[in-house]
């Protein structure tokens, strides 16, 4: 029985992707590695499958990525991590911003398919279910950050981080907590809203909600509204809303870490550099993005198989913006 590519890869101690490119004499693979893999293939009597070779020959060696915006540090970090992984695998990456616009998102998918991208990683937008389902029938497709129907996705579960964050606030004496909630027509908005409501009930908190979009402007307006309603702590539903909350607190001369507790979402460097470093519910976007890249690349190597998707838990990181005891009422 002839050896398979995975046998060669295991014997050489490399991934199947690296073994495949080494056997093709791809210059992105070190010469020593190419020589080693080719020698092992010869010793194992490896013979490439002719049909699989034909499929690989038709590849563009590129991956398409669709994110809502590159102005948001969370999504720019996501795109950067994916690009690093695909580049290491010898593929190029085309990143497109959808601007949270359903029509622009659909055009982005069409663009990637017309460019014969070998696979697509996308942050989906509500209203594009049919577009995504059709794309998944043509190329390996993996959603990230948000879910749509039964399509495979790499996402974070907000429940563990939200539960720990609200337990932290309750332990420090807070009872009236504001929440800057994102749009409930996105899976992330709906899931974070649900996780917060459940944790607030669990810890006996008065949960005051401002609904809006995942934007700096909504975070700013929502924070001013919540402050007027007498909250002693605010939890933001995403990173951009967190920056809006910071600006509102600065404008209103509210001192974080003594007068108001603030918990943001996603651990971007900017939040650690504040006078009172901001506590966060973290999804580890770097790990999320790299896992998505690995899953899609594995699917591409299997000649068009669909990836599986995965869910990882969020975590809570306490910092000075919330790590203080609320003074007892007089």
Buried (B, 14 or more C-beta within 10 A) or exposed (E): EEBBBEBBBBBBEBBBBBBBBBBBEEEEBEEEBBEBBBEBBEEBEBEBEEEBEEEBEEBBBBBBBBBBBBEBBBBBBBBBBBBBBBBBBBBEBBBBBBBBBBEBBBBBBEBBBEEEBBBBBBBBBBBBEEBBBBBBEEBBBBBBBBBBEEBBBBBBBBBBBBBBBBBBBBEBBBBBBBBBBBBBEBBBBBBBBBBBBBBBEEBEBBBBBBBBBBBBEBBBBBBBBBBEEEBBBBBBBBBBBBBBBBBBBEEEEBEBBEBBBBBBBBBBEEBEEBEBBBBBBBBBBBEBBBBBBBBBBBBBBEBBEBBEBBEBEBBBBBBBBBBBEBEEEE
